[in-house]
Amino acid sequence: MSNDKLSLLEAVNLALHRAMDEDANVVVLGEDVSVNGGVFRATAGLREAFGFKRVIDTPLAETMIAGLAVGMAAQGLKPVMEIQFMGFIYPALDQLVSHASRMRNRTRGRLSCPMVLRTPMGAGIRAPEHHSESTEALFAHIPGLRVVIPSSPARAYGLLLAAIDDPDPVIFLEPTRLYRMNPQALADDGKRLPLDSCFTLREGSDLTLVSWGASVHETLQAAVKLQERGVSAEVIDVACVKPLDLDTLEASVRKTGRCVIVHEAPKSCAVGAEIAASLYERALLDLQAPIQRVTAPDIPPPLYRLEQLYMPGVEDILAACETVLDYA
Amino acid sequence: MKYFKLPDLGEGLQEAEIVEWHVKAGDQVKADQLLVSVETAKAIVDIPAPYDGVVAKTFGSEGDILHVGEPLLGYEGEADSGTVVGRLEGGGEEQADSFFVGAAPSTREHLAPRATPAVRQLARRLGVDLSGLSGSGADGLITRADVEAATQSARDKFGGDKLRGVRRSMAINMARAHAEVVPVFIAGDADLHRWTQARDPLVRLAQAIAAACEVEPVLNSWFDGKSLSIRQHEQLDLGIAVDTAEGLFVPVLRDVGARTAEDLKAGISRLREDVKARSIPPQEMMGATLTLSNFGTLFGRYANPVVVPPQVAIIGAGGIRDEPVAVDGKVEVHPILPLSLTFDHRAVTGGEAARFLKALVQALEQPEG
């Protein structure tokens, strides 16, 4: 499969194949992941390659899936569990918060919980209710959980392999809207990307655009538009929203003096607020303008007719950029 | 690759042994074409192709046992895209996915001046460039005091004396006038050969200006550039520019048109003395409707004097000198008074100004008395 153009979805699939091939302790479990290959086919071909015992269809019971994963992980397996849509994740929260996140702390390091929870996130695919959430902040708030959100096939591949390697629980959120967009050449070289680093997608000097997940797509488009207007925007994909690579964000904002944060989650108490607060703590003296956030409003994701209004668009991002650039 | 999986062969049987493959990788197969024969616990079963396609791979060889649901044969082509809830947009332009892990290289070279927003605001107001300052605060932080010191040192660097009083007003008023007025300058000469005593023209000038205002009253107006409105005056209150050691004073000679030559002469001398003694009340220097600069008593021929709003014109009188003049084809020597007129072209047309200047010259060229 190497050097073919792969979508983000195929990159996830490729990484899963590779991880299962490299380490017999890696198992995959979730609803429809085995016989059906997953609702989006992210796990397609795994059962054929690695058998029933390592690719397990579960009942429709998210608490149980997470509980199984915690138990497997504590006993030395490396479970990669799938929640079919992020809106179905809430029954699993108790297992994640009460057990997975604190296994290492509770046992004073005797046990760890090397599990990965994969789930599609975000709006923009015209799905019904409960299929479009972006609740990364819920998990980012819990000490002991890593939260990783790739925004390209290459980063999905490298970050998922790293997440599976990681000795502690990782919430791995896959932007559904990007699953099939912009396929790119990707070598199956097994290279991991760091789980505690931002990625600078575009180098610039006038302002810093910070985003993650599907919104990176619109953010990059905004940067191109700004370039046409003679404004040089740096674009940073946060990718790992917990723990945050604040050093990279701080360095960029110190350079540009202006910052716009773009995310699809509703505004209040979201990761954008955490980033803005941290940047004010660290880089206030270099700021030329107040930091702006471009986000979804504080409402549940609407049904698909209004979906495009809900998600931050390129024009929304450009308007926020104008605001920060207006401070001479 | 699309997988065709070993189907449920019925009767609760969960596995089958491959007896014979009838196709191989690369074969084009049609729907219902025989693919493979398998043997279950009950019978030999022929398994047909579910649909048309090209065989990419066969799983298992003769004698191998397969479970129901395991892949039997792979078709070439894209895999089944899944029972997607919602709609995934595909495709898009291929993007070269290049990125820096962590910060971009340029961030490491960056060293900006460090200052709080409040200090930045102050610096902006005082026109201080922070990049030229070295901060005295912790870690090079630029403080309020640093910015204030920078403005002080900018002043100290220039040195010099601060303008006060009349000179200060002149600097402010002239700059304001220059920024606002659209000035046009014309010049002309008055031939004074009919005058008996032609060396102190001030009273005659004042009277002639009043006469010219009768011809073109628009020159005796105030103009407001913001509201774009003009106010024409009934009487001429002539400002007369007076040079002193302290600077420029412009006392006002009131209602020039209604006064006799003697009255005007007395008025002018009184104003001059008041200015000299610095005893002129401020209201005596306000409200001029038109200004005359008689700079010729000092030196000079023509000038383009500055119109001071809300007035719309100013007249400059140069030094009188004897000049050769052509009279009926012969050269005679006459005393000539050079005149300059600057007008604000926002309020006055070129024609009005030219007619005004012509009327002024004609009034001056009349014999005395």
Interface residues (C-beta under 8 A of the other chain):
Chain A: K5 S7 V35 N36 G37 G38 V39 F40 R41 A44 G45 E48 F85 G124 I125 R126 A127 P128 H131 S152 P153 A154 R155 T176 R177 Y179 R180 M181 N182 P183 Q184 A185 L193 P194 S197 C198 F199 T200 L201 E203 S205 E234 D237 D245 D247 T248 A251 S252 R254 K255 G257 L284 L285 D286 L287 Q288 Y304 A328
Chain B: M1 Y3 F59 G69 E70 P71 A79 D80 S81 G82 T83 V84 V85 G86 R87 L88 E89 G90 G91 G92 E93 E94 Q95 A96 D97 S98 F99 F100 V101 G102 A103 A104 P105 S106 T107 R108 H110 A112 R114 A115 T116 P117 R120 R124 L141
